Amino acid sequence: MDSICLSKHELRELLEEAVTTALINHRELLEEAVTEAILDLKFGLAIEEGDNSEYVAEAAIWAKLNGAAF
C-alpha cells in the first residue's frame, strides 16, 4: 500500500468536502440528530424541574417533551 502525505490544509479541505457531501446527501441524518438533541434538552429541563420541586406530574413532563417545535 502506498503512503500519501497531505498538508493540514489539504486534509482540512478533504474533510470539509466529505462532511458537506455527507450532510447534503443524507440530510435526514442531520435532521434526526437535531431532533434527538432537542428532545434530550427538553427531557433534561423536565428532570431539572423535578429536582427543584417535590413533585412533577407526568403530564407536565410529557407536555415539555411534546412541546418541541420541529
ChimeraX attribute file (.defattr): number of C-alpha atoms within 10 A of each C-alpha:
attribute: neighborCount
match mode: 1-to-1
recipient: residues
	/A:1	3
	/A:2	3
	/A:3	5
	/A:4	5
	/A:5	7
	/A:6	10
	/A:7	8
	/A:8	9
	/A:9	9
	/A:10	11
	/A:11	12
	/A:12	12
	/A:13	12
	/A:14	13
	/A:15	12
	/A:16	12
	/A:17	12
	/A:18	12
	/A:19	12
	/A:20	12
	/A:21	12
	/A:22	13
	/A:23	14
	/A:24	12
	/A:25	10
	/A:26	11
	/A:27	11
	/A:28	11
	/A:29	13
	/A:30	13
	/A:31	13
	/A:32	11
	/A:33	11
	/A:34	13
	/A:35	15
	/A:36	12
	/A:37	12
	/A:38	16
	/A:39	17
	/A:40	13
	/A:41	15
	/A:42	20
	/A:43	16
	/A:44	14
	/A:45	15
	/A:46	20
	/A:47	13
	/A:48	11
	/A:49	15
	/A:50	15
	/A:51	11
	/A:52	10
	/A:53	8
	/A:54	7
	/A:55	9
	/A:56	14
	/A:57	9
	/A:58	9
	/A:59	9
	/A:60	13
	/A:61	18
	/A:62	13
	/A:63	13
	/A:64	16
	/A:65	19
	/A:66	11
	/A:67	11
	/A:68	12
	/A:69	7
	/A:70	7
